[in-house]
Structure formats: C-alpha cells, structure tokens
Amino acid sequence: MSNDEGVTVYWRPGCPYCMRLRVSLRLKKLPRTEINIWEHPDAAAFVRSVADGNETVPTVVVAGHAMVNPSPAKVMSEVRTRAPHLLA
C-alpha cells in the first residue's frame, strides 16, 4: 500500500502524535500520501505487520523503509537519505 519511492503516512483520527507529524510535514511542504487506517483495513494490516502486531500510528514509510511513531526530524532525515528527490 505504500509508495516505494515516496512518503506514506499511516494515521488515525484523534491521535495527537499523528496530528503533530502531519502538520509538521505539511508545513515543510513534503509531498506524501496520508492514509487513515480506520478507513482502509489493508492499511491497518500493514501497520500491524511493521508494529509488532499493534496499530501504532503514526507509521511512516519513506521509499520502502517503515518507521513506527517517528519524530518529524527522523522523517525528514530519512527523506534526505532515501528520497532526496522529494525535497524542494
């Protein structure tokens, strides 16, 4: 379900960590796909597969590399390393 060359953010409504990350990435104008795991069962299954069976969000995939509950700084560091083409 994730974009192998870009950034995918898996989130759910009401999650303050998701809100913080999504706002931060939006302010940085980072191109990304955002997927609400409550609306997409396949996305929830993917998150469980990389989060030890839990639906821990935000889960972010950068160019195929999954991270569970990363900080905005960690996401941007991974983008610089794995997907620099996304940076303006």
N, C-alpha and C positions, 0 to 999 in steps of 0.2 A: 503493500500500500504506500510505502514511502517513495520519495523521489530520489533515485540513486545519484543524481548529480546536484541536487539542491538541498533545501532545508524543509523538513516537515515537523510541525509542532503538534503533538497529540495533547489535548486538553479536555477539561470538562467544566461546565458551569459551576460557579460557586467556589472554585479553587483559587485562593489568593495567590499562590505561587504561580499558577498559570497566568493570572491577570498581570502580575508583575513582569513576568517574562515576555508575554505578548505585547504589552505596552512598550517595554524597552526595545524589542526588536522592531516594532512599528516606528518608534522614534528614530531608530537607526536606518530606517527605510530598507531593511533587509528583505529581499524577496523570499517568500516562504509560502508553504501550504499549511493551513491550520485545519485540524480535523478534531471534531468533538466526538470523543469515544462513546458518549451516550447515544449518539445518533447513528453510529457505524459499528456494528458488532465485530466486523473484521478488524477494525482499528483497535478495539478493546482487546481482542485476542492477540494482536501483535504486541500491544503494550505488556500484556501478561507474559508473553514469550521472552521479553527482554528485561522484565522487572521481577524476576523470581516468583512468577505466578500472581503478582499483585497488579492492580490497575493504578499504579503510581503515575501521577501526572504533575507537572509536565514531563513528557518524554519527548526527546528531540532526536531526529535523525539528520545528520549532516553528511551528505554524499555517502550514504550507506552505513555510517557509524552511529550507533544508537547510544544515547545518554539519558539516564533517568534522573529527573529533577536537577538539571544543570543550572548554574547561575547564568545570567546574561553574559558575563565576561567569559565564561567557559564556552558558551555557544559561539561567541564571536571569535575566540581563539581557534576553535575547530573550523570555523568558516575560513579564516585566514590560511589555515593549513590545508584543509581538504577541498575547499570550494572558493578559492580567491576570485574566481570569475563573477561571483555574486556581489562583490563589493564595488561600490560606485567609484 
